Amino acid sequence: MPAALDEPWHDMHFRDAFLGCAVPVLTLSGFNMTRHKSWVIGILLCPLAGALACSGTEPGDGLVPLPELVYTELDIAGDLWSIRGYTEGEGSREIAPGPSGVPRPVHDFLIVRPTTGELLYVSGLPDNPDITGYVLLNPATGTFSRPDIPGSVQDWSPAGDLLTTYFGGIHMVVTVEGATRATVCEPSGYTCGAPHWAPDGNAILVHRRPPGGQADLWRVPLDGSPPINLTQTPDASEIGPSYSPDGRLIAYERQPNWELVVAQADGSEPRPLIAPVGLGNFPWSPDGLSIAVDASVGGQSGLVVVPTEGDPRVITPPGETLVIVSEIAWAPDGRRLAYGAFHGAASDLTGVFLINVDGSGWRQVSTPGNQASLGTWMPDLP
């Protein structure tokens, strides 16, 4: 396992975001030299001497049913990225560029707006594909815009009106239009991880590591009140925090023992659930009763469902290896999980897989032989 989570150790977008630096960024003021495998790409913000129209639409035949799950996929033979959507019983289909020819993604970054199901990703400019910017796509209509968002985007707020983003060591909260609403973490002696939103959207949870010191978890209110150190443990580091759906509990990884820990939202009453666990996002089940992690139980490693009260269990097939920083996502119904795993022990290609929470129904969603990642469930919309 890597020595420290916030060292520059990256593989795919979530790995970068978890470390506090999502997709690589090029701005008019300088470079963020985050490495992103062999597809290192700079993001140039939307307005560039009139070179880019910041919105657009493509012809379509009306509304298209939304898929249940979306993910990015790289066609290895053609070296082309696409966004695909999967629906149980129907399989997968290409969304971008898709039949309407909307902008093609240029790497694996993809997040879903929780209130609308819009897809935020990165694509080349129409007149200069080597320069890239964000695209916000409505997959039901094929309409899209090119929002001017600064830095490397990490995640949407629960209300879908704000984003966490990162640039030059500064973690910010910004609007979709690019206005800065708050600064979550500045490079004033600290290295920070990716923030996690409180369910009510009023605060950010983030780990901060001082030079040569241990990382603590901090709650950063967005009303301007001072940040609060929730852990204050000089002999341990707490990283990778996530809130339970009701906001009463937090889950995180505690080093050096690589323990998955659950505590009250104020950091009190911490108790380890399982160890060791791999790096990941530690997602909670929709009912808040379990957490999904990359771990081992009884000598078998894989995707483990860890109840807050009860025994953990591996649900994936023996011998399957999850991606280095786990990409795990619960379906809104709580009955299935999507995750990223390697195609085989000797493969460096990863795919997107689904499995029922009881371990049945294992299936690969992405195309075998292609590189795929970031399986994200679409929200339940009215």
Summary of the structure (lengths in Angstrom):
residues: 382
radius of gyration: 19.8
end to end distance: 42.7
largest distance: 60.1
contacts: 1315
relative contact order: 0.13
helix: 2%
strand: 44%
